[in-house]
Amino acid sequence: MLLQSFLSLICLGILSGRALADTTYFQSSDYSSGALGSGPYQTFKSSSSTPSAWNFVVPYNDSTAGQIESGLVFIAPRGTNVNSPGALIYDKSGDLIWDGTHFGQTLTFKVATYKGEPVILLWTGTVAGAGVGFGYDLILNNKYEIIANFTAANLNGSLADFHDIEMTSNDTALITAYQPKTWDLSAFNITNGWLLDSIAQEVDPSTATSTFAGEAIFTWVASDHVDPNSCYASPGTTGTSSDNPWDYFHINAVNKDGAGNYLISSRHCHAIYNVASSGDIIWTLGGHNSTVTMNDGTTFAWQHDVRWHNQETQMSLFDNEGTAWELDSSSSRGLLLDFDASNNSVSLNKQWIPYNVTVSESQGNVGILDSGNTLIGWGQIPYFSEYDADGQFLYVVQFGVGDVQSYRAYHYNWTATPNTRPSVFVETDGSNTTVYTSWNGATEVDTWQLSGSTADSPQLAVPISNTSRSGFETAISVTDTSKNFTFFQVAALNSNKTIIVYSNFTASDGSQQDPAANQTVDSSNSSGSDSPSSGSTQVTVGSRMITFVLVTVWIFFTIV
């Protein structure tokens, strides 16, 4: 017990004291108290990225590290205390992999399969004060290039909402949208009433062009099927104009099952609807008028992220249990329900309670992983946590303190080789030179090969050293001082020690030269889109864990 406590303290000291790049905190009270600011973030020398810094409030240890499912974490921090809102990919030690904040604030940010290849789905647009979005859905390949850009179709100018994007096996996309329309709200003493209608669509991204939103295969309009009086969010001060419509339904998830039916989630109706391709409602789970029997522990309120599993025999969802104006329980939770189609009923299979036992008033998701682990994003509360198959915490991460949130948090195996070159920053301090390098989005870098060149021959690379990749940014000390190098270049090597890219030659004043004409790479040695991303990123996680454990053990026994 003494050794374990000592290791925790030393690990905290080593990792929370890392300067600038790849800063990760472990059980830091300064972080949690806000002493480090409301939205602590990392900084780098070779990159302008400022991703949110993590605080492991429950860190993994020797016994739990082996149970963590290998892969990467996708979150999109936003809020007034986030330095750079937008899409971010991290490894599971908290080191940045990809900064996608140049796309702006986003909410839906996930991996899917499109035309047989793994892709990123990312929403971009404007978030309205009512908590809905108007924008476009992007599909990015594993070079982070946009290969499709589409939005809602035939909705009189209404655009795609941020709440969901799901790809089907037919390469169509399930999306959400909102549309204001006039509505009789005299029952609420509102004249000239306005409704913000919820819409689910299935669209074909391949048909979208710069002048055409894309073909709509299926469109479902909530007010055609669900009475606004059957839901839980009254108009209040809304419903008075097209700029202030009443969001009675609030769609936030849409799935499609093997039979071609659609599963649609309504946050404000506390209900999940199974909808036929005709648009008719087959059954309703939850809400005022549930047609499915709900057994003990299965009720939910203000939910998000409803998903089918195991051939539609199980359903996961994030049970918020509250909203900004109402709390219905003391804590949000993740839920896994067993669906018995023959008896038309649901039973509780499993629930996950947050580490800090609190209500997340908005957002959130439940991600059930292949290993049986579960990664849950706590939405408005800036935490995510991974649980083992028995529902026990493996780790809990905090990524902000103040107004910091992420609509969802996902885990994926993702392999990517960007279409950019690595970034290099050269710092000279007297006779000492350090080269800092990073490659935004790359997952396959194992080693950096450093070379130098002179002012007379700026593109003639002289090898200096090889250094293992360490986090998003690797600092490399120039050990060969016998030559008067003006420029420095890095080459990225994969785990097979094959060069996959060359950087430009860069000097300490920032001036650059292109790679030499003979510095070409075989594209087949770059990332393979068919293989999962586990190589370099997982080596990094493991090496960091092993390094600080070995160091702390040595320190402990030296002191003792």
SELUM-545723 format. One record per residue (C-alpha): residue number from 1; x, y, z. Coordinates in steps of 0.2 Angstrom, whole numbers, plus 5000, padded with zeros to 4 digits. Example, Ala and Ser with C-alpha at 12.3 -4.5 7.8 and 13.67 -1.06 7.14 Angstrom:
<atoms>
ATOM/1/5062/4978/5039;
ATOM/2/5068/4995/5036;
</atoms>
This chain:
<atoms>
ATOM/1/5000/5000/5000;
ATOM/2/5014/5012/5004;
ATOM/3/5023/5008/4988;
ATOM/4/5007/5011/4978;
ATOM/5/5003/5028/4987;
ATOM/6/5021/5033/4984;
ATOM/7/5020/5029/4965;
ATOM/8/5004/5039/4963;
ATOM/9/5012/5054/4971;
ATOM/10/5028/5053/4961;
ATOM/11/5019/5049/4945;
ATOM/12/5009/5065/4948;
ATOM/13/5024/5075/4951;
ATOM/14/5033/5069/4935;
ATOM/15/5019/5070/4923;
ATOM/16/5010/5086/4929;
ATOM/17/5027/5095/4929;
ATOM/18/5030/5092/4911;
ATOM/19/5033/5109/4902;
ATOM/20/5023/5114/4887;
ATOM/21/5020/5100/4875;
ATOM/22/5010/5084/4879;
ATOM/23/5006/5089/4897;
ATOM/24/4995/5077/4906;
ATOM/25/4990/5078/4924;
ATOM/26/4986/5064/4936;
ATOM/27/4975/5067/4951;
ATOM/28/4979/5085/4951;
ATOM/29/4970/5095/4964;
ATOM/30/4976/5111/4956;
ATOM/31/4968/5106/4940;
ATOM/32/4951/5101/4948;
ATOM/33/4951/5116/4958;
ATOM/34/4953/5128/4944;
ATOM/35/4970/5134/4950;
ATOM/36/4977/5130/4932;
ATOM/37/4963/5139/4924;
ATOM/38/4945/5134/4919;
ATOM/39/4951/5126/4903;
ATOM/40/4969/5120/4905;
ATOM/41/4977/5117/4888;
ATOM/42/4993/5110/4880;
ATOM/43/5005/5121/4870;
ATOM/44/5019/5116/4857;
ATOM/45/5034/5124/4848;
ATOM/46/5032/5115/4832;
ATOM/47/5013/5118/4831;
ATOM/48/5000/5131/4835;
ATOM/49/4988/5118/4842;
ATOM/50/4981/5121/4860;
ATOM/51/4971/5105/4864;
ATOM/52/4963/5103/4881;
ATOM/53/4974/5095/4893;
ATOM/54/4968/5080/4903;
ATOM/55/4968/5076/4921;
ATOM/56/4966/5058/4926;
ATOM/57/4955/5059/4941;
ATOM/58/4955/5040/4942;
ATOM/59/4971/5035/4933;
ATOM/60/4974/5018/4926;
ATOM/61/4987/5007/4936;
ATOM/62/4997/4991/4934;
ATOM/63/4982/4980/4936;
ATOM/64/4970/4990/4925;
ATOM/65/4981/4996/4911;
ATOM/66/4981/4979/4903;
ATOM/67/4962/4979/4902;
ATOM/68/4960/4996/4893;
ATOM/69/4955/4993/4875;
ATOM/70/4968/4999/4863;
ATOM/71/4963/5014/4852;
ATOM/72/4961/5032/4851;
ATOM/73/4949/5045/4859;
ATOM/74/4938/5057/4849;
ATOM/75/4931/5072/4858;
ATOM/76/4927/5089/4853;
ATOM/77/4928/5101/4867;
ATOM/78/4918/5117/4866;
ATOM/79/4912/5131/4878;
ATOM/80/4918/5148/4883;
ATOM/81/4933/5141/4893;
ATOM/82/4940/5131/4878;
ATOM/83/4955/5139/4870;
ATOM/84/4952/5131/4853;
ATOM/85/4935/5123/4851;
ATOM/86/4934/5109/4839;
ATOM/87/4938/5091/4834;
ATOM/88/4953/5082/4843;
ATOM/89/4960/5065/4843;
ATOM/90/4971/5059/4857;
ATOM/91/4979/5043/4862;
ATOM/92/4974/5035/4879;
ATOM/93/4988/5043/4888;
ATOM/94/4982/5061/4884;
ATOM/95/4994/5065/4870;
ATOM/96/4986/5074/4855;
ATOM/97/4985/5064/4838;
ATOM/98/4975/5076/4827;
ATOM/99/4970/5094/4829;
ATOM/100/4954/5097/4818;
ATOM/101/4949/5113/4826;
ATOM/102/4952/5122/4809;
ATOM/103/4935/5115/4805;
ATOM/104/4928/5126/4820;
ATOM/105/4916/5121/4834;
ATOM/106/4908/5104/4831;
ATOM/107/4898/5091/4840;
ATOM/108/4896/5076/4830;
ATOM/109/4913/5069/4827;
ATOM/110/4916/5050/4824;
ATOM/111/4922/5036/4813;
ATOM/112/4912/5026/4801;
ATOM/113/4914/5016/4785;
ATOM/114/4910/5023/4768;
ATOM/115/4912/5014/4752;
ATOM/116/4922/5001/4761;
ATOM/117/4935/5013/4769;
ATOM/118/4936/5020/4787;
ATOM/119/4931/5038/4787;
ATOM/120/4928/5053/4799;
ATOM/121/4911/5060/4800;
ATOM/122/4911/5079/4806;
ATOM/123/4898/5092/4807;
ATOM/124/4902/5110/4804;
ATOM/125/4890/5125/4805;
ATOM/126/4881/5137/4817;
ATOM/127/4875/5132/4834;
ATOM/128/4859/5141/4838;
ATOM/129/4855/5147/4856;
ATOM/130/4841/5134/4857;
ATOM/131/4853/5120/4856;
ATOM/132/4851/5115/4838;
ATOM/133/4862/5117/4823;
ATOM/134/4862/5123/4805;
ATOM/135/4876/5117/4794;
ATOM/136/4885/5103/4784;
ATOM/137/4891/5086/4786;
ATOM/138/4908/5082/4780;
ATOM/139/4916/5065/4776;
ATOM/140/4935/5065/4778;
ATOM/141/4947/5051/4772;
ATOM/142/4962/5044/4781;
ATOM/143/4972/5058/4774;
ATOM/144/4960/5071/4782;
ATOM/145/4954/5076/4765;
ATOM/146/4936/5081/4762;
ATOM/147/4928/5068/4751;
ATOM/148/4910/5072/4753;
ATOM/149/4900/5088/4759;
ATOM/150/4881/5087/4761;
ATOM/151/4867/5093/4771;
ATOM/152/4848/5091/4773;
ATOM/153/4838/5091/4757;
ATOM/154/4822/5098/4751;
ATOM/155/4818/5107/4768;
ATOM/156/4815/5125/4762;
ATOM/157/4833/5130/4766;
ATOM/158/4835/5121/4783;
ATOM/159/4852/5113/4784;
ATOM/160/4859/5098/4793;
ATOM/161/4859/5098/4812;
ATOM/162/4873/5093/4823;
ATOM/163/4865/5080/4833;
ATOM/164/4868/5064/4823;
ATOM/165/4876/5057/4808;
ATOM/166/4876/5038/4805;
ATOM/167/4881/5029/4789;
ATOM/168/4872/5014/4783;
ATOM/169/4878/4998/4775;
ATOM/170/4872/5006/4758;
ATOM/171/4883/5021/4760;
ATOM/172/4868/5032/4764;
ATOM/173/4868/5044/4779;
ATOM/174/4856/5046/4793;
ATOM/175/4855/5064/4799;
ATOM/176/4844/5076/4809;
ATOM/177/4837/5093/4805;
ATOM/178/4826/5107/4812;
ATOM/179/4813/5117/4803;
ATOM/180/4803/5132/4810;
ATOM/181/4785/5132/4804;
ATOM/182/4769/5141/4810;
ATOM/183/4758/5131/4822;
ATOM/184/4742/5134/4831;
ATOM/185/4748/5137/4849;
ATOM/186/4732/5145/4855;
ATOM/187/4731/5131/4869;
ATOM/188/4746/5140/4877;
ATOM/189/4739/5157/4875;
ATOM/190/4751/5161/4860;
ATOM/191/4745/5169/4845;
ATOM/192/4754/5167/4828;
ATOM/193/4763/5152/4835;
ATOM/194/4779/5145/4829;
ATOM/195/4785/5127/4831;
ATOM/196/4803/5121/4828;
ATOM/197/4800/5104/4820;
ATOM/198/4812/5089/4821;
ATOM/199/4816/5080/4805;
ATOM/200/4825/5063/4802;
ATOM/201/4832/5061/4785;
ATOM/202/4842/5047/4775;
ATOM/203/4852/5055/4762;
ATOM/204/4864/5050/4748;
ATOM/205/4881/5059/4751;
ATOM/206/4887/5054/4734;
ATOM/207/4874/5064/4725;
ATOM/208/4878/5081/4734;
ATOM/209/4887/5094/4724;
ATOM/210/4891/5113/4727;
ATOM/211/4874/5117/4721;
ATOM/212/4864/5102/4726;
ATOM/213/4862/5096/4745;
ATOM/214/4860/5078/4740;
ATOM/215/4846/5066/4737;
ATOM/216/4834/5063/4751;
ATOM/217/4829/5044/4752;
ATOM/218/4818/5046/4767;
ATOM/219/4811/5061/4777;
ATOM/220/4802/5059/4793;
ATOM/221/4794/5075/4801;
ATOM/222/4790/5074/4820;
ATOM/223/4774/5084/4820;
ATOM/224/4766/5073/4807;
ATOM/225/4766/5059/4819;
ATOM/226/4769/5065/4837;
ATOM/227/4757/5077/4846;
ATOM/228/4766/5091/4853;
ATOM/229/4755/5090/4868;
ATOM/230/4762/5073/4872;
ATOM/231/4780/5079/4877;
ATOM/232/4788/5087/4892;
ATOM/233/4795/5103/4887;
ATOM/234/4781/5117/4887;
ATOM/235/4784/5132/4876;
ATOM/236/4788/5144/4891;
ATOM/237/4793/5160/4883;
ATOM/238/4796/5152/4865;
ATOM/239/4784/5149/4851;
ATOM/240/4781/5167/4847;
ATOM/241/4791/5170/4831;
ATOM/242/4801/5161/4818;
ATOM/243/4817/5167/4827;
ATOM/244/4810/5160/4844;
ATOM/245/4800/5144/4839;
ATOM/246/4795/5130/4852;
ATOM/247/4806/5115/4851;
ATOM/248/4794/5102/4857;
ATOM/249/4802/5086/4851;
ATOM/250/4821/5089/4850;
ATOM/251/4827/5075/4839;
ATOM/252/4845/5069/4844;
ATOM/253/4848/5052/4837;
ATOM/254/4843/5041/4822;
ATOM/255/4847/5023/4818;
ATOM/256/4842/5011/4805;
ATOM/257/4839/4992/4808;
ATOM/258/4841/4977/4797;
ATOM/259/4823/4977/4793;
ATOM/260/4824/4995/4786;
ATOM/261/4815/5003/4801;
ATOM/262/4822/5019/4810;
ATOM/263/4825/5021/4828;
ATOM/264/4822/5040/4833;
ATOM/265/4826/5048/4849;
ATOM/266/4816/5063/4856;
ATOM/267/4824/5071/4871;
ATOM/268/4809/5082/4875;
ATOM/269/4796/5068/4874;
ATOM/270/4807/5056/4884;
ATOM/271/4803/5043/4871;
ATOM/272/4811/5032/4858;
ATOM/273/4801/5029/4842;
ATOM/274/4803/5014/4830;
ATOM/275/4797/5020/4813;
ATOM/276/4793/5010/4798;
ATOM/277/4799/5016/4781;
ATOM/278/4782/5022/4778;
ATOM/279/4784/5034/4792;
ATOM/280/4772/5026/4803;
ATOM/281/4777/5023/4821;
ATOM/282/4778/5004/4825;
ATOM/283/4781/5006/4844;
ATOM/284/4785/5019/4857;
ATOM/285/4797/5016/4871;
ATOM/286/4796/5029/4886;
ATOM/287/4787/5045/4887;
ATOM/288/4768/5048/4891;
ATOM/289/4762/5034/4879;
ATOM/290/4774/5020/4879;
ATOM/291/4768/5005/4870;
ATOM/292/4783/4994/4876;
ATOM/293/4782/4987/4893;
ATOM/294/4796/4995/4904;
ATOM/295/4802/4984/4918;
ATOM/296/4811/4990/4934;
ATOM/297/4825/5002/4931;
ATOM/298/4822/5005/4913;
ATOM/299/4814/5022/4913;
ATOM/300/4824/5037/4907;
ATOM/301/4822/5056/4904;
ATOM/302/4830/5069/4893;
ATOM/303/4840/5055/4885;
ATOM/304/4854/5055/4871;
ATOM/305/4863/5043/4860;
ATOM/306/4851/5029/4857;
ATOM/307/4859/5014/4848;
ATOM/308/4854/4996/4843;
ATOM/309/4866/4982/4847;
ATOM/310/4866/4963/4844;
ATOM/311/4854/4962/4830;
ATOM/312/4841/4974/4839;
ATOM/313/4841/4963/4855;
ATOM/314/4849/4977/4865;
ATOM/315/4848/4996/4866;
ATOM/316/4861/5008/4874;
ATOM/317/4857/5026/4878;
ATOM/318/4863/5040/4889;
ATOM/319/4850/5044/4902;
ATOM/320/4853/5062/4906;
ATOM/321/4839/5063/4920;
ATOM/322/4839/5082/4919;
ATOM/323/4839/5097/4909;
ATOM/324/4843/5116/4912;
ATOM/325/4826/5119/4920;
ATOM/326/4822/5102/4928;
ATOM/327/4831/5088/4937;
ATOM/328/4823/5071/4939;
ATOM/329/4836/5061/4948;
ATOM/330/4852/5064/4957;
ATOM/331/4863/5057/4943;
ATOM/332/4864/5054/4925;
ATOM/333/4869/5036/4919;
ATOM/334/4873/5025/4904;
ATOM/335/4860/5012/4901;
ATOM/336/4860/4995/4892;
ATOM/337/4843/4988/4890;
ATOM/338/4838/4971/4884;
ATOM/339/4824/4972/4871;
ATOM/340/4812/4957/4870;
ATOM/341/4802/4959/4854;
ATOM/342/4791/4944/4857;
ATOM/343/4785/4951/4873;
ATOM/344/4786/4969/4868;
ATOM/345/4796/4974/4884;
ATOM/346/4813/4980/4889;
ATOM/347/4823/4975/4905;
ATOM/348/4838/4983/4913;
ATOM/349/4854/4974/4908;
ATOM/350/4867/4986/4915;
ATOM/351/4869/5004/4920;
ATOM/352/4885/5015/4922;
ATOM/353/4885/5029/4935;
ATOM/354/4897/5043/4934;
ATOM/355/4913/5045/4945;
ATOM/356/4906/5061/4952;
ATOM/357/4888/5056/4953;
ATOM/358/4880/5071/4945;
ATOM/359/4867/5076/4932;
ATOM/360/4874/5080/4915;
ATOM/361/4860/5092/4909;
ATOM/362/4864/5090/4891;
ATOM/363/4873/5079/4879;
ATOM/364/4882/5063/4883;
ATOM/365/4884/5046/4875;
ATOM/366/4887/5027/4878;
ATOM/367/4900/5018/4867;
ATOM/368/4901/4999/4870;
ATOM/369/4917/4992/4863;
ATOM/370/4922/4976/4855;
ATOM/371/4931/4970/4871;
ATOM/372/4916/4972/4882;
ATOM/373/4922/4988/4889;
ATOM/374/4912/5004/4888;
ATOM/375/4918/5022/4885;
ATOM/376/4905/5035/4891;
ATOM/377/4906/5054/4888;
ATOM/378/4897/5064/4901;
ATOM/379/4892/5078/4889;
ATOM/380/4890/5094/4898;
ATOM/381/4901/5088/4912;
ATOM/382/4919/5088/4905;
ATOM/383/4923/5070/4909;
ATOM/384/4924/5053/4900;
ATOM/385/4927/5036/4908;
ATOM/386/4931/5019/4902;
ATOM/387/4923/5004/4912;
ATOM/388/4927/4986/4911;
ATOM/389/4915/4972/4906;
ATOM/390/4909/4971/4924;
ATOM/391/4905/4990/4925;
ATOM/392/4921/4995/4935;
ATOM/393/4931/5011/4932;
ATOM/394/4947/5008/4922;
ATOM/395/4951/5027/4922;
ATOM/396/4941/5043/4923;
ATOM/397/4948/5059/4913;
ATOM/398/4943/5077/4916;
ATOM/399/4947/5089/4902;
ATOM/400/4941/5105/4909;
ATOM/401/4934/5114/4924;
ATOM/402/4923/5128/4919;
ATOM/403/4912/5130/4904;
ATOM/404/4920/5115/4895;
ATOM/405/4910/5101/4887;
ATOM/406/4910/5088/4873;
ATOM/407/4894/5082/4865;
ATOM/408/4901/5065/4864;
ATOM/409/4917/5055/4867;
ATOM/410/4921/5040/4856;
ATOM/411/4934/5026/4855;
ATOM/412/4940/5020/4838;
ATOM/413/4955/5011/4830;
ATOM/414/4960/5024/4817;
ATOM/415/4975/5024/4805;
ATOM/416/4979/5039/4796;
ATOM/417/4994/5047/4786;
ATOM/418/4990/5065/4782;
ATOM/419/4993/5074/4766;
ATOM/420/5004/5087/4774;
ATOM/421/5022/5087/4780;
ATOM/422/5028/5086/4798;
ATOM/423/5031/5103/4806;
ATOM/424/5048/5107/4812;
ATOM/425/5054/5121/4824;
ATOM/426/5073/5124/4827;
ATOM/427/5078/5132/4844;
ATOM/428/5096/5137/4847;
ATOM/429/5102/5142/4864;
ATOM/430/5121/5146/4863;
ATOM/431/5129/5131/4857;
ATOM/432/5114/5120/4860;
ATOM/433/5101/5116/4847;
ATOM/434/5085/5107/4849;
ATOM/435/5073/5102/4835;
ATOM/436/5055/5100/4839;
ATOM/437/5044/5090/4827;
ATOM/438/5026/5085/4825;
ATOM/439/5015/5078/4812;
ATOM/440/4996/5083/4814;
ATOM/441/4985/5067/4812;
ATOM/442/4999/5054/4809;
ATOM/443/4996/5038/4818;
ATOM/444/5010/5027/4811;
ATOM/445/5026/5037/4816;
ATOM/446/5038/5026/4827;
ATOM/447/5054/5035/4825;
ATOM/448/5060/5052/4819;
ATOM/449/5076/5053/4809;
ATOM/450/5085/5069/4810;
ATOM/451/5097/5076/4797;
ATOM/452/5106/5093/4795;
ATOM/453/5112/5103/4780;
ATOM/454/5122/5118/4777;
ATOM/455/5118/5135/4770;
ATOM/456/5129/5131/4755;
ATOM/457/5120/5114/4752;
ATOM/458/5103/5116/4760;
ATOM/459/5095/5101/4752;
ATOM/460/5110/5089/4755;
ATOM/461/5104/5080/4770;
ATOM/462/5117/5073/4783;
ATOM/463/5110/5060/4795;
ATOM/464/5112/5065/4813;
ATOM/465/5102/5053/4824;
ATOM/466/5086/5043/4826;
ATOM/467/5074/5047/4841;
ATOM/468/5059/5037/4846;
ATOM/469/5042/5047/4844;
ATOM/470/5037/5054/4861;
ATOM/471/5020/5061/4862;
ATOM/472/5012/5073/4849;
ATOM/473/5029/5083/4849;
ATOM/474/5046/5076/4850;
ATOM/475/5061/5086/4856;
ATOM/476/5077/5081/4848;
ATOM/477/5094/5087/4854;
ATOM/478/5107/5090/4840;
ATOM/479/5122/5079/4846;
ATOM/480/5133/5082/4831;
ATOM/481/5141/5099/4833;
ATOM/482/5156/5096/4822;
ATOM/483/5147/5102/4807;
ATOM/484/5140/5120/4804;
ATOM/485/5122/5115/4801;
ATOM/486/5110/5129/4796;
ATOM/487/5095/5118/4791;
ATOM/488/5087/5103/4799;
ATOM/489/5075/5090/4792;
ATOM/490/5066/5075/4800;
ATOM/491/5060/5059/4791;
ATOM/492/5046/5049/4799;
ATOM/493/5049/5031/4800;
ATOM/494/5035/5018/4804;
ATOM/495/5037/5002/4815;
ATOM/496/5046/4993/4800;
ATOM/497/5059/5007/4800;
ATOM/498/5052/5013/4783;
ATOM/499/5052/5031/4779;
ATOM/500/5034/5037/4776;
ATOM/501/5037/5056/4774;
ATOM/502/5051/5069/4774;
ATOM/503/5049/5087/4781;
ATOM/504/5055/5103/4774;
ATOM/505/5072/5109/4779;
ATOM/506/5070/5122/4792;
ATOM/507/5082/5134/4800;
ATOM/508/5082/5143/4817;
ATOM/509/5075/5159/4809;
ATOM/510/5060/5149/4802;
ATOM/511/5066/5149/4784;
ATOM/512/5063/5133/4774;
ATOM/513/5069/5123/4759;
ATOM/514/5059/5110/4751;
ATOM/515/5064/5091/4752;
ATOM/516/5077/5086/4740;
ATOM/517/5071/5079/4723;
ATOM/518/5077/5062/4727;
ATOM/519/5068/5061/4744;
ATOM/520/5053/5052/4738;
ATOM/521/5043/5039/4747;
ATOM/522/5033/5024/4742;
ATOM/523/5014/5028/4746;
ATOM/524/5011/5009/4749;
ATOM/525/5022/5011/4764;
ATOM/526/5011/5024/4771;
ATOM/527/4996/5020/4782;
ATOM/528/4985/5006/4776;
ATOM/529/4967/5011/4778;
ATOM/530/4963/4992/4781;
ATOM/531/4973/4990/4796;
ATOM/532/4968/4997/4813;
ATOM/533/4978/5010/4822;
ATOM/534/4987/5001/4836;
ATOM/535/5006/5002/4832;
ATOM/536/5015/5018/4837;
ATOM/537/5001/5026/4847;
ATOM/538/5000/5011/4858;
ATOM/539/5019/5010/4860;
ATOM/540/5018/5028/4865;
ATOM/541/5006/5024/4879;
ATOM/542/5015/5009/4885;
ATOM/543/5032/5017/4884;
ATOM/544/5026/5032/4894;
ATOM/545/5018/5020/4907;
ATOM/546/5033/5009/4908;
ATOM/547/5045/5024/4909;
ATOM/548/5037/5033/4924;
ATOM/549/5034/5017/4933;
ATOM/550/5052/5011/4932;
ATOM/551/5058/5029/4937;
ATOM/552/5047/5030/4952;
ATOM/553/5052/5012/4958;
ATOM/554/5070/5017/4957;
ATOM/555/5067/5033/4966;
ATOM/556/5057/5025/4979;
ATOM/557/5070/5011/4983;
ATOM/558/5084/5024/4982;
ATOM/559/5075/5034/4996;
ATOM/560/5071/5019/5006;
</atoms>
